[in-house]
Amino acid sequence: MEELKFEDLVGEAKEFEIMGKKVEIPPLKTKDLKLFIGLENPQTKPKAMIDIFVKTLRKIFPDKNENEIKNLPLSVLVNFFEKILEANDLKHEVDNEDFQKAIQNLKS
């Protein structure tokens, strides 16, 4: 068996198709854990989703600022968010019903 190297732990972007286009979504880092913890609380979930979305899209589109990303249509967040969770191996950690409720909260 091969020895584990630090480079093996870094994590690589995963490729997805969103809106008919190929996109590589990088995983967030350990230092971003507090963003994901916010998904557990119904009061902080919508903000946590936006923060995770913005942080991820800033990695994908480094020339875009936070304001530009926050002004994208809500449908873009919805299209990306499930893939962001999957890129971070957390898709099974977030209940789909809770996700839908959080989306409704964002819309209102």
N, C-alpha and C positions, 0 to 999 in steps of 0.2 A: 504494500500500500504506500502511496506517495505521501510525503509529509505536507501538512498544511502550511501554507505561506500566508503572510499578512495580506498580500495582494489578492488572495482567494476570497478574502472577506469584504472587499471594497464594494462589490455589487455593481452590476452592469445594467444599463438601460434595457428595457424590454420593448419590443416592437409591437405596435397595435395599429389597427385601422380605425380612424375616427373621421366621420364625415366624408368617407370615401377616400381618405388620404392616409399615407403611411406616416406614423409618428413614433419616435423613440422616447419613452417616458423613463427618466432616471429615478432610481429610488432615492428617497430622502435619507438623511443621516441620523445617527443616534442622537445628535444634539437637537433634532427636530421632534423628539418623542413627545414633548409637551403639546404639540399641535394635535397629535393623534389621541392623546388623553382627553382632549376637549370633545372628542366624538362620543364619549361615554355619557356625557351630561346633556339632557335635552335642552337646557337653557343655553349651553355654550356650543352645541353641535353646529348650528348654522354658521357662526363665526369661525369655528374650527375648520369647517368645510371650505369656507372662502380662503382662510389663511393657507391651508394645504394646497388648494388650487393655485393661488397666487405664487406661492413658493415654488411649486412644480413648474408652472408656466414660465416663471422667470428663468429657470434652468434651461427650458426648451427654447425660449425666445429671449436671450439675454439683452437684446437691444430694446425690449419693451419694458416700460416702468409699471409699477404697481397700479397706478391710476388707469392706465390703458387696459390692463388685464381686468380690473374690477368693473370696467365699463363695457366689457363684452356681454353679449346677450346671455341670459340665464341658461338657455339651452346649451351653450358651450360648456358651462360648468357641469351640467347634467351628463353631457356626452363624455366628458373627460373623467369625472370623479370615480366612477366604477373602475376605470382602467388605471387610475392613479393608485387606488387601493390594491389592485392586482399587481401593479409594478412593485409595490412595497410588501407583497405577500400578506396582505391584510384583508383581502376580499371577504373571507369567511368570518372575520371579526366584527363586521358591521351588519346588523340586521337590516334586511331590505325594507321592511315595513318602517323602521326608524328612519332609514335613508329617505323614503318617500315623504314622511312627515316633515323631515328637515327641509326638503325641497319646497314643500308647501309653505313652511314658515318663511323661507327666503322670498317666495313669490308675494307674500302678504306684507 
